[in-house]
Amino acid sequence: MSSGAARGGRGRGGKFSKPKRGGGKHFSRDLQPLNADGEVDNMWAPRNKKIDEDDSEEDDEDDSSEEDSDSDGGDKPNMTREERRAAAKARKSAAIARKGGRPQPGDLPSSSEEESDEEEDEGDMPANPNHSAAARSQASQAPVLPDEAAAEAAGGKAKPKGALSRREKEALAAQQAKERYAKLHAEGKTDEAKADMARLKEVRERREAEAARKKAEAEERAEQEKSKTEQLAREARMREAAAGRGGRGGKKKK
């Protein structure tokens, strides 16, 4: 039982165990090389025999290579400083002459030659149909706004139809359509004009009916006022007549 618990505890501990991070600083101590005796090897100390032999072999190889190069260069005659300058100058003039004449094997093309080759390659390519003379002239001209084109057309400065650009043609067609619509609208032939006329007719009829109603009401009020006035006048005459009869009948003669 205890062994099972121990195994279970180890398992849980292994599950929740984490590597330790941080802690104290650990510096390396043995940074200097040691020799076979365990002593610190001094860089200024005499080297062993094997290293000396290796260095001597390398020095012999260097000497032999230098001697070979000297023997190769010895075939050429010794040149003074003035002769070397003259030879360099001759080489320079020969390079300039080659640049002006036929190219020699190993010569690199100059920048001007590369540009001329690129121009020749471009000349061999087929021409772009979009890069025509008319397109270039149209691109060089300032863009014309539709309002300006319409104003020019209205002012009598109309160009030939073939000389107009696409925008100018569209502006001219829009201006002409606008003028045609305005003419038809003035004649009452457009849908908008017909709707306006029907609305105006309805408004006119409504106003006429309102005016007739007001006129009838005014005539009716005038008639009522007239009848009322006549009735009041009749009543007044009747009262006066009754008062006159009463006064004559009240006095008795002796």
trRosetta pair geometry for C-beta under 8 A, 3 or more apart (Angstrom, degrees):
i j d omega theta_ij theta_ji phi_ij phi_ji
1 4 5.9 -53 -152 33 29 108
1 5 6.5 27 151 -16 63 106
2 5 5.6 -53 -148 37 35 111
2 6 6.2 38 151 -24 66 103
3 6 5.5 -52 -149 33 33 113
3 7 6.4 33 152 -19 65 102
4 7 5.7 -53 -149 36 33 109
4 8 6.3 33 152 -18 66 105
5 8 5.5 -54 -148 38 33 112
5 9 6.2 34 153 -21 66 104
6 9 5.6 -53 -148 36 32 111
6 10 6.4 32 153 -18 65 103
7 10 5.7 -53 -149 36 33 110
7 11 6.4 35 152 -21 64 104
8 11 5.6 -54 -150 35 33 113
8 12 6.4 27 155 -14 66 104
9 12 5.8 -55 -147 39 33 105
9 13 6.0 32 155 -18 67 108
10 13 5.5 -56 -143 40 31 111
10 14 6.1 32 156 -20 66 105
11 14 5.8 -55 -147 36 29 109
11 15 6.5 31 153 -23 62 105
12 15 5.5 -52 -150 31 35 115
12 16 6.4 6 162 3 68 108
13 16 6.4 -71 -143 50 29 90
13 17 5.8 45 157 -48 68 104
14 17 5.6 -39 -136 10 30 119
20 23 6.5 54 145 -44 114 123
28 31 5.9 101 114 -66 109 91
30 34 7.4 -32 -169 -29 116 116
32 40 5.0 11 121 -143 135 104
32 41 7.1 -176 157 44 91 70
33 40 7.6 104 79 -157 47 57
33 41 4.6 -34 98 40 95 123
34 38 5.6 -9 179 -147 130 34
34 39 6.5 143 -153 69 81 25
34 40 6.3 -56 -102 -96 66 37
34 41 6.2 156 -140 -18 12 93
35 38 7.3 -56 69 11 65 17
35 39 5.4 -10 39 60 105 80
35 40 7.9 32 -2 107 87 9
35 41 4.7 124 -50 -79 87 97
41 45 6.8 -118 -171 36 62 134
42 45 4.0 103 71 -27 99 104
47 51 4.3 -82 161 78 129 134
47 52 5.9 156 92 -51 108 83
48 51 5.5 94 59 12 73 100
48 52 7.2 -136 103 -5 38 93
49 52 5.5 -58 -151 38 35 113
49 53 6.3 36 153 -22 68 103
50 53 5.8 -53 -151 33 32 111
50 54 6.6 31 152 -17 64 103
51 54 5.7 -53 -151 35 34 111
51 55 6.4 33 152 -18 66 105
52 55 5.7 -55 -148 38 33 110
52 56 6.3 32 154 -21 66 106
53 56 5.7 -54 -147 35 32 111
53 57 6.5 34 154 -21 64 102
54 57 5.8 -54 -153 32 33 110
54 58 6.6 30 152 -16 65 104
55 58 5.7 -55 -151 37 35 110
55 59 6.3 35 152 -20 67 105
56 59 5.5 -51 -146 36 35 112
56 60 6.4 38 152 -22 65 102
57 60 5.7 -52 -151 33 33 112
57 61 6.6 33 152 -18 65 102
58 61 5.7 -53 -151 35 34 111
58 62 6.5 34 152 -18 66 104
59 62 5.7 -53 -149 36 34 111
59 63 6.3 35 153 -20 66 105
60 63 5.7 -54 -148 36 32 111
60 64 6.3 32 155 -20 66 105
61 64 5.8 -54 -147 35 31 110
61 65 6.4 29 155 -17 65 105
62 65 5.8 -56 -149 37 32 108
62 66 6.3 30 154 -18 65 106
63 66 5.7 -56 -149 37 32 110
63 67 6.3 33 153 -20 66 105
64 67 5.7 -53 -149 35 32 112
64 68 6.5 35 152 -21 64 102
65 68 5.6 -50 -150 33 34 113
65 69 6.5 32 153 -16 65 104
66 69 5.7 -55 -149 38 34 109
66 70 6.3 34 152 -20 66 105
67 70 5.5 -53 -147 37 33 112
67 71 6.2 33 154 -21 66 104
68 71 5.7 -55 -148 35 31 109
68 72 6.4 30 152 -18 65 103
69 72 5.6 -52 -148 36 35 111
69 73 6.2 22 157 -9 67 109
70 73 5.9 -61 -143 46 30 102
70 74 5.9 42 154 -38 65 106
71 74 5.5 -45 -144 21 30 119
71 75 7.9 45 156 -31 54 86
72 75 6.6 -44 -176 6 36 108
73 76 6.0 -49 -169 31 56 106
76 79 7.8 -37 145 -22 109 101
79 83 4.2 -128 -168 92 97 126
79 84 5.2 119 122 -57 125 82
79 87 7.2 -20 -166 -10 158 139
80 83 4.8 96 52 8 74 103
80 84 7.1 -137 96 -5 39 87
81 84 5.8 -53 -149 35 32 110
81 85 6.5 34 152 -18 64 105
82 85 5.6 -53 -151 36 34 113
82 86 6.3 34 152 -19 66 105
83 86 5.6 -52 -147 37 34 112
83 87 6.3 34 153 -20 65 105
84 87 5.7 -53 -147 36 32 111
84 88 6.4 33 154 -19 65 104
85 88 5.8 -54 -148 36 31 109
85 89 6.3 31 154 -18 65 107
86 89 5.7 -54 -148 37 31 112
86 90 6.4 34 153 -21 64 105
87 90 5.6 -52 -148 35 32 112
87 91 6.5 34 153 -19 64 104
88 91 5.7 -53 -150 36 33 112
88 92 6.4 35 151 -21 64 105
89 92 5.6 -53 -149 35 33 113
89 93 6.5 30 154 -15 66 104
90 93 5.9 -54 -146 38 32 107
90 94 6.2 34 154 -20 65 107
91 94 5.6 -55 -147 37 31 113
91 95 6.5 34 153 -22 64 103
92 95 5.7 -52 -151 32 32 111
92 96 6.6 31 151 -17 64 103
93 96 5.6 -51 -149 36 36 112
93 97 6.3 36 152 -19 66 104
94 97 5.6 -53 -147 37 33 112
94 98 6.3 35 153 -20 65 104
95 98 5.6 -52 -148 36 32 112
95 99 6.4 38 151 -24 63 103
96 99 5.6 -51 -152 30 33 115
96 100 6.8 22 153 -10 64 105
97 100 6.0 -61 -152 41 34 104
97 101 6.0 6 159 3 70 116
98 101 6.0 -69 -133 53 29 93
98 102 7.7 -57 -152 77 66 49
98 103 6.9 72 171 -128 93 41
98 104 5.3 -51 -147 -3 129 113
98 107 6.2 -156 146 -92 127 145
99 107 7.9 -175 -85 -161 61 136
99 110 7.0 61 -148 -41 107 132
103 107 4.6 -142 -163 67 94 135
103 109 7.7 -33 -105 -87 151 70
104 107 5.1 97 57 -23 71 117
109 113 4.2 -119 -172 89 103 133
109 114 5.6 125 119 -55 122 81
109 117 7.6 9 173 -17 159 137
110 113 4.9 100 54 7 73 101
110 114 7.2 -133 100 -4 41 87
111 114 5.6 -53 -150 35 35 112
111 115 6.4 36 153 -19 67 103
112 115 5.7 -52 -149 36 33 111
112 116 6.4 32 153 -18 65 104
113 116 5.7 -54 -148 37 33 110
113 117 6.3 36 152 -21 66 103
114 117 5.6 -52 -149 35 32 112
114 118 6.5 33 152 -19 65 103
115 118 5.7 -53 -149 35 33 111
115 119 6.4 34 152 -19 65 103
116 119 5.6 -52 -148 36 35 112
116 120 6.4 37 152 -20 66 103
117 120 5.6 -53 -150 35 33 112
117 121 6.4 35 152 -20 65 103
118 121 5.6 -51 -149 35 34 112
118 122 6.4 33 153 -17 65 104
119 122 5.6 -54 -148 38 33 110
119 123 6.3 35 151 -22 65 105
120 123 5.5 -53 -148 35 33 113
120 124 6.6 34 153 -21 65 102
121 124 5.8 -54 -152 32 33 110
121 125 7.0 40 149 -29 63 99
122 125 5.7 -46 -156 19 38 116
127 131 6.8 -123 179 67 87 107
128 131 4.3 68 76 8 106 107
129 132 6.8 -1 178 -46 50 103
130 135 5.9 121 169 -118 58 172
131 135 6.3 -118 -130 74 22 135
131 136 7.0 45 -167 -53 64 100
132 135 4.7 98 53 6 76 102
132 136 7.1 -142 95 -4 41 86
133 136 5.8 -55 -148 38 33 109
133 137 6.3 29 155 -16 66 107
134 137 5.8 -55 -146 40 31 108
134 138 6.1 30 155 -19 65 108
135 138 5.7 -56 -145 39 30 110
135 139 6.2 30 155 -20 65 107
136 139 5.7 -54 -145 37 31 110
136 140 6.4 30 155 -21 64 106
137 140 5.7 -54 -147 34 32 111
137 141 6.7 33 154 -23 64 103
138 141 5.9 -52 -151 29 34 110
138 165 6.2 126 -137 -110 115 118
141 144 8.0 -17 139 -30 116 94
141 165 7.9 -157 81 -54 141 140
143 167 7.1 35 -166 41 87 165
144 148 5.5 -126 -170 83 81 120
144 149 5.3 87 143 -59 120 100
144 165 6.8 145 33 43 118 128
144 167 6.0 163 72 97 86 121
144 168 5.5 25 83 -73 141 96
144 171 7.6 -108 122 9 105 152
145 148 4.6 90 60 8 86 104
145 149 7.0 -156 91 -6 44 85
145 167 7.9 -74 -136 156 14 131
145 171 7.8 105 131 -91 44 148
146 149 5.7 -56 -146 38 34 110
146 150 6.2 32 157 -18 67 107
146 167 6.6 -113 -73 175 75 92
146 170 6.8 -63 -109 100 110 95
146 171 3.7 -177 -145 -101 71 109
146 174 6.7 12 -172 47 125 144
147 150 5.8 -56 -148 38 30 110
147 151 6.3 31 153 -21 65 106
147 171 7.4 -111 -28 -146 19 128
148 151 5.6 -53 -146 36 32 111
148 152 6.4 32 155 -19 65 104
148 171 7.8 -11 64 180 56 166
149 152 5.8 -53 -149 36 32 110
149 153 6.4 31 153 -18 65 106
149 164 7.9 88 -149 -149 126 114
149 167 6.9 178 -30 126 152 82
149 168 4.4 -171 -129 -130 140 70
149 171 3.6 98 77 87 128 147
149 172 6.1 -87 147 -48 112 76
149 175 7.8 -148 109 -20 83 133
150 153 5.6 -54 -147 37 33 111
150 154 6.2 29 154 -16 66 107
150 171 5.0 -119 -46 166 82 101
150 172 6.9 178 -94 -89 60 41
150 174 6.9 -64 -84 82 123 97
150 175 4.0 160 -133 -73 101 131
151 154 5.8 -56 -145 40 31 108
151 155 6.0 25 157 -17 65 113
152 155 5.8 -60 -141 42 28 108
152 157 4.4 -76 -168 76 84 110
152 158 7.0 137 131 -80 86 44
152 159 7.9 13 136 -17 131 88
153 157 7.4 -87 -71 64 24 66
153 158 5.1 56 -127 -91 66 94
153 171 7.5 174 -6 118 132 95
153 172 5.1 143 -77 -117 156 89
153 175 5.6 142 76 76 138 157
154 175 6.7 -125 -51 -175 98 141
158 172 7.6 89 -131 -123 103 130
159 163 4.8 -101 155 82 121 115
159 164 5.5 149 79 -68 117 83
159 168 7.4 3 42 156 125 150
160 163 4.6 77 66 9 90 106
160 164 7.5 -150 93 -22 48 83
161 164 5.9 -44 -155 12 39 116
161 169 7.4 72 -160 -107 80 101
164 168 4.1 -132 -167 96 99 123
164 169 4.9 127 117 -59 126 80
164 172 6.8 -37 -154 -5 162 141
165 168 4.7 94 51 10 74 104
165 169 7.0 -136 95 -6 37 88
166 169 5.8 -54 -149 35 30 111
166 170 6.4 29 154 -17 64 106
167 170 5.7 -54 -148 37 33 111
167 171 6.3 32 154 -18 66 106
168 171 5.7 -53 -144 38 32 110
168 172 6.2 32 155 -19 65 106
169 172 5.7 -55 -145 37 30 110
169 173 6.3 29 156 -18 65 106
170 173 5.8 -54 -146 37 30 109
170 174 6.3 30 155 -19 64 107
171 174 5.7 -54 -147 37 31 111
171 175 6.4 31 154 -20 64 106
172 175 5.7 -54 -148 36 31 111
172 176 6.4 29 155 -17 65 106
173 176 5.8 -55 -147 38 32 110
173 177 6.3 32 155 -18 66 107
174 177 5.8 -55 -146 38 31 110
174 178 6.3 34 153 -22 64 106
175 178 5.6 -54 -149 35 31 114
175 179 6.5 30 154 -18 64 104
176 179 5.8 -53 -148 36 33 110
176 180 6.4 33 153 -18 65 105
177 180 5.7 -53 -147 37 33 112
177 181 6.3 32 155 -18 65 106
178 181 5.9 -56 -148 37 29 110
178 182 6.4 30 154 -20 64 106
179 182 5.7 -53 -147 35 32 112
179 183 6.5 33 154 -20 64 104
180 183 5.8 -55 -150 35 32 111
180 184 6.4 25 155 -12 66 107
181 184 5.9 -56 -145 42 32 107
181 185 6.0 35 154 -23 66 109
181 190 6.7 57 -160 -83 77 146
182 185 5.6 -54 -143 37 30 114
182 186 6.4 32 155 -21 63 103
183 186 5.9 -54 -151 33 30 109
183 187 6.6 20 153 -10 63 108
184 187 5.7 -61 -148 43 34 107
184 189 4.5 -84 -168 66 88 108
184 190 5.0 99 122 -46 106 96
184 193 7.4 -150 132 -3 71 143
185 188 7.6 44 -179 -72 31 26
185 189 7.7 -96 -71 49 23 68
185 190 4.8 -23 -88 18 68 134
185 192 6.4 -16 -122 77 106 109
185 193 4.8 172 -150 -59 59 119
186 193 7.8 -106 -25 -108 10 142
187 193 7.6 61 77 147 48 172
188 193 4.5 -161 -131 144 44 129
188 194 6.7 99 180 -73 78 60
188 197 5.9 49 -142 -49 117 141
189 193 6.6 33 36 58 30 140
189 194 7.9 8 -163 -47 13 98
190 193 4.5 94 56 7 83 103
190 194 7.0 -147 94 -6 43 85
191 194 5.7 -54 -147 37 32 111
191 195 6.3 31 155 -17 65 105
192 195 5.8 -54 -148 37 31 110
192 196 6.3 32 152 -20 64 106
193 196 5.6 -54 -148 37 33 112
193 197 6.3 34 153 -21 66 104
194 197 5.7 -52 -147 35 32 111
194 198 6.5 31 155 -18 65 104
195 198 5.8 -52 -147 36 32 110
195 199 6.3 31 154 -17 65 107
196 199 5.7 -57 -148 39 31 110
196 200 6.2 31 154 -19 66 107
197 200 5.7 -54 -145 38 31 111
197 201 6.3 34 154 -22 65 105
198 201 5.7 -52 -148 34 31 113
198 202 6.5 32 154 -18 64 105
199 202 5.8 -54 -149 36 32 111
199 203 6.4 31 153 -18 65 106
200 203 5.6 -54 -146 38 33 111
200 204 6.2 35 153 -22 66 106
201 204 5.6 -53 -146 36 30 112
201 205 6.3 29 156 -17 65 105
202 205 5.9 -54 -147 37 30 110
202 206 6.3 29 155 -18 64 107
203 206 5.8 -56 -148 37 30 111
203 207 6.3 29 154 -18 65 107
204 207 5.8 -56 -148 38 30 109
204 208 6.3 30 154 -19 65 106
205 208 5.7 -53 -145 37 32 111
205 209 6.3 31 156 -18 65 105
206 209 5.8 -53 -148 36 31 110
206 210 6.3 31 153 -18 64 107
207 210 5.6 -55 -147 38 32 112
207 211 6.3 32 154 -20 66 105
208 211 5.7 -54 -146 36 31 111
208 212 6.4 31 154 -19 65 104
209 212 5.7 -52 -146 36 32 110
209 213 6.3 34 154 -21 64 105
210 213 5.7 -52 -148 34 31 112
210 214 6.4 29 155 -16 64 106
211 214 5.8 -55 -147 38 31 109
211 215 6.3 33 153 -21 64 107
212 215 5.6 -55 -147 37 32 113
212 216 6.3 31 155 -20 66 104
213 216 5.8 -55 -149 35 30 109
213 217 6.4 29 153 -17 65 106
214 217 5.7 -53 -147 37 32 111
214 218 6.3 34 153 -20 65 105
215 218 5.7 -54 -148 36 31 111
215 219 6.4 30 154 -17 65 105
216 219 5.8 -53 -147 38 32 110
216 220 6.2 34 153 -21 65 106
217 220 5.6 -54 -147 37 31 113
217 221 6.4 31 154 -18 65 104
218 221 5.8 -53 -147 36 31 109
218 222 6.3 32 153 -19 64 106
219 222 5.6 -54 -147 37 32 113
219 223 6.3 34 153 -20 65 105
220 223 5.7 -53 -149 35 31 111
220 224 6.4 31 153 -18 64 105
221 224 5.7 -54 -148 37 33 111
221 225 6.3 33 153 -19 66 106
222 225 5.7 -54 -146 38 31 111
222 226 6.3 32 153 -21 65 107
223 226 5.6 -55 -146 36 31 112
223 227 6.3 27 157 -15 66 106
224 227 5.9 -56 -145 39 30 107
224 228 6.1 31 156 -20 64 110
225 228 5.7 -56 -146 38 28 113
225 229 6.3 30 155 -21 64 106
226 229 5.8 -54 -147 35 29 110
226 230 6.4 27 154 -17 64 106
227 230 5.7 -54 -146 38 32 110
227 231 6.3 33 154 -20 65 106
228 231 5.7 -54 -148 35 30 111
228 232 6.4 30 154 -18 64 105
229 232 5.8 -54 -148 36 31 110
229 233 6.4 30 153 -18 64 107
230 233 5.7 -55 -147 37 32 111
230 234 6.3 33 154 -20 65 106
231 234 5.7 -55 -147 36 31 112
231 235 6.3 31 155 -18 65 105
232 235 5.8 -54 -147 37 31 110
232 236 6.3 33 153 -21 64 105
233 236 5.6 -52 -148 34 32 113
233 237 6.5 31 154 -18 64 104
234 237 5.8 -53 -149 35 32 109
234 238 6.3 32 152 -19 64 107
235 238 5.6 -54 -147 37 33 113
235 239 6.4 34 154 -20 65 104
236 239 5.8 -54 -149 34 32 110
236 240 6.4 31 153 -18 65 105
237 240 5.6 -53 -147 37 33 111
237 241 6.2 33 153 -20 66 106
238 241 5.7 -53 -146 36 31 111
238 242 6.3 30 155 -18 64 106
239 242 5.8 -54 -146 37 31 110
239 243 6.2 31 154 -20 65 106
240 243 5.7 -55 -147 36 30 111
240 244 6.4 31 155 -21 64 106
241 244 5.8 -55 -149 34 31 111
241 245 6.6 27 156 -15 64 106
242 245 6.0 -57 -151 38 32 109
242 246 6.3 32 153 -21 65 110
243 246 5.7 -57 -147 36 31 113
243 247 6.5 30 157 -20 64 108
244 247 6.1 -56 -148 34 30 110
244 248 6.7 22 159 -13 63 107
245 248 6.2 -60 -149 38 31 105
245 249 6.3 19 160 -10 66 115
246 249 6.2 -67 -145 43 27 105
246 250 6.4 32 161 -32 65 111
247 250 6.1 -51 -143 23 29 114
247 251 7.8 18 166 -12 58 102
248 251 7.2 -66 -162 30 32 100
